[in-house]
Amino acid sequence: MLGCAAMASLAHTLSHDIGVPVIDGVAAAVKLVETLLDLTPKH
């Protein structure tokens, strides 16, 4: 997992270079918030 937003652009390159998936913490955090908002009951 990458540690800061400044490294976000490196995820694809790093993943390709080392041959394993790399998790971009910023993208993961945004997706988590989107998921939580989708799960929130709407009245």
C-alpha positions in Angstrom: 0.0 0.0 0.0 1.3 3.4 -0.9 1.6 5.8 2.0 0.6 9.2 0.8 -1.1 11.1 -2.0 2.2 12.2 -3.5 2.9 8.5 -4.4 -0.5 7.9 -6.1 0.8 8.3 -9.6 3.4 5.6 -8.9 0.9 2.8 -8.2 0.6 1.5 -11.8 4.4 1.7 -12.5 5.4 0.2 -9.2 2.9 -2.6 -9.6 4.2 -3.4 -13.1 7.9 -3.3 -11.9 7.5 -5.6 -8.9 4.7 -7.8 -10.4 2.2 -7.6 -7.6 -0.9 -5.4 -7.1 -0.2 -2.1 -5.3 -3.0 -0.4 -3.4 -3.3 3.4 -3.8 -4.4 4.5 -0.3 -6.1 7.7 -1.7 -8.2 5.8 -4.2 -9.0 3.1 -1.6 -10.1 5.8 0.9 -12.3 7.5 -1.8 -13.9 4.2 -2.7 -14.5 3.4 0.9 -16.4 6.7 1.4 -18.4 6.0 -1.8 -19.4 2.6 -0.5 -20.4 3.9 2.9 -22.5 6.6 1.3 -24.2 4.0 -0.9 -25.0 1.9 2.2 -26.5 4.8 4.1 -30.3 4.5 4.3 -32.0 7.3 2.3 -35.4 8.6 3.5 
